Amino acid sequence: MQSRYARFFQFIIILGDLLLLNGCYLLAVAFRFDELKLQNTEYYDYYVQLAVFFNFSWVLLAFLFRTYDMHRTMEPRKATSKVLNVFFIHLFILLLLLVSLKKDEYSRLFLTYFYIAFFVSVLPWRFYFLRFLRAYRKRGSHFRPVLLLGSGAGLLRFYKAVESHPEYGLAISGYFSDSPIEGIPTKGREEDVLAFLKKNEVDEIFCAYPSGDPRLLKWLHFADENLIRFRIVPDLGVEHATGVEIDFYHDVPILVQRKEPLEYLHSRLLKRFGDITFSLFVIFTIFPWLFSILIVGVKLSGKGPVFFKQKRTGLKDGAFTIYKFRSMVVNEAADSLQATVGDARVTSFGRFMRTHNLDELPQFFNVLKGEMSVVGPRPHMLAHTEKYTALIDKYMVRHFAKPGITGLAQVSGYRGETRTTEEMEARVKTDVYYIENWSVLLDVKIIGLTIFSTLKGSSE
């Protein structure tokens, strides 16, 4: 059950969305029909109906995708990404209806004005409102008093998480245990809980016991009888369980270790649409003049083909042929030996291309073929995949997503040569984080950082 403060904030969020939506609608009307007054035309009723449809469909999608649901643990970026998904679905539904119903009464320029204005207003509104909400909660407003019970291993991690994240809005009133965990201040044994609750109000009880411990059921009944919400802190045996979710098969709970956003069809379609759009933009605006310069540069740098082709590991461990501008002299170790800083095999022009990521440009054709994405884990040589699979935990998890021209690991400092297994492990952890936390905004951020790195130039 939600608190009245949560319901109030949800109301503010939906109200803010609708105010922006209708404001952008009126703005688009003003720009499009500046000379021709809409009220005096036969299309007036059509645009009134469209306004009603915009409002109704946006609220319906908000409830379907729960974009108004602002958990205290929700990150602003993730919440804003949900809104972005709904924005594109809203646009897709409108276009689908216009095409299927053969409606030509609406101005394309008006629709363009509206969606551009709504896009640039609703996303910042949601993002900064959540930032404000987190800051508001950090100041100690409306903290819920909670009680900790038990000795399960997960309780210490929960305690540290609550203490380090005041925006969660929880205040630990006391910890009671017959076998207390070192690191959590205790108020007494479990038999002292009753006396404590007579003097102190508690909203929730968080329990952590070994599986099958009868005390768990005892405290569950106690909480129900005393109108206290009961929570279980399980020990999943997983060091980092941020991606774990629960699915239900009828009434049987199933723990899902990793819930990737790209498991959902609409997310994959959205990412694919972005890949195709961005790739075509690069190919038609940059390739016509830059490609010829790079081809001449590669030809003049030494004997060998202009393009370098190599088998790399792709989605779900499938092999594909990657394309690059050749940046090295032709050598037999190209398929097994990673490029190093100051590598003698790299030509002078090749070093320039690698510094500015220009050798990767042909991979936009890999993206159009569906073998790669603009953003994703960088694909490794087949030999390296075989080597590091045996050395690094979760190495193969990075292949749950299509490989990318750029990736979170690359813009986070894990680009180029990996001298040690530890460096590769850090890269893999970053790739796995990307897969578990993918969003359109994260892709946009990575692309922006990559463009900045390309213009600035970076080390190999």
Stockholm file with secondary structure:
# STOCKHOLM 1.0

chainA/1-460         MQSRYARFFQFIIILGDLLLLNGCYLLAVAFRFDELKLQNTEYYDYYVQLAVFFNFSWVLLAFLFRTYDMHRTMEPRKATSKVLNVFFIHLFILLLLLVSLKKDEYSRLFLTYFYIAFFVSVLPWRFYFLRFLRAYRKRGSHFRPVLLLGSGAGLLRFYKAVESHPEYGLAISGYFSDSPIEGIPTKGREEDVLAFLKKNEVDEIFCAYPSGDPRLLKWLHFADENLIRFRIVPDLGVEHATGVEIDFYHDVPILVQRKEPLEYLHSRLLKRFGDITFSLFVIFTIFPWLFSILIVGVKLSGKGPVFFKQKRTGLKDGAFTIYKFRSMVVNEAADSLQATVGDARVTSFGRFMRTHNLDELPQFFNVLKGEMSVVGPRPHMLAHTEKYTALIDKYMVRHFAKPGITGLAQVSGYRGETRTTEEMEARVKTDVYYIENWSVLLDVKIIGLTIFSTLKGSSE
#=GR chainA/1-460 SS CCCHHHHHHHHHHHHHHHHHHHHHHHHHHHHHTSSSCGGGSTTHHHHHHHHHHHHHHHHHHHHHTTTTCCCTTCCHHHHHHHHHHHHHHHHHHHHHHHHHTTCCCSCHHHHHHHHHHHHHHHHHHHHHHHHHHHHHHHTTTTCEEEEEEECCTHHHHHHHHHHHCGGGCEEEEEEECSSCCTTSCCCBCGGGHHHHHHHSCCSEEEEECCTTCHHHHHHHHHHHHTTCEEEECCCCSCSCCTTCEEEEETTEEEEESCCCGGGSHHHHHHHHHHHHHHHHHHHHHTHHHHHHHHHHHHHHHCSSCSEEEEEEECGGGCEEEEEEECCBCCCGGGGTSCCCTTCTTBCHHHHHHHHTTGGGTTHHHHHHHTSCEEESCCCCBHHHHHHHHTTSTTGGGGGGSCCEEECHHHHTTCCSCCCSHHHHHHHHHHHHHHHHTCCHHHHHHHHHHHHHHHHHCCCC
#=GC SS_cons         CCCHHHHHHHHHHHHHHHHHHHHHHHHHHHHHTSSSCGGGSTTHHHHHHHHHHHHHHHHHHHHHTTTTCCCTTCCHHHHHHHHHHHHHHHHHHHHHHHHHTTCCCSCHHHHHHHHHHHHHHHHHHHHHHHHHHHHHHHTTTTCEEEEEEECCTHHHHHHHHHHHCGGGCEEEEEEECSSCCTTSCCCBCGGGHHHHHHHSCCSEEEEECCTTCHHHHHHHHHHHHTTCEEEECCCCSCSCCTTCEEEEETTEEEEESCCCGGGSHHHHHHHHHHHHHHHHHHHHHTHHHHHHHHHHHHHHHCSSCSEEEEEEECGGGCEEEEEEECCBCCCGGGGTSCCCTTCTTBCHHHHHHHHTTGGGTTHHHHHHHTSCEEESCCCCBHHHHHHHHTTSTTGGGGGGSCCEEECHHHHTTCCSCCCSHHHHHHHHHHHHHHHHTCCHHHHHHHHHHHHHHHHHCCCC
//
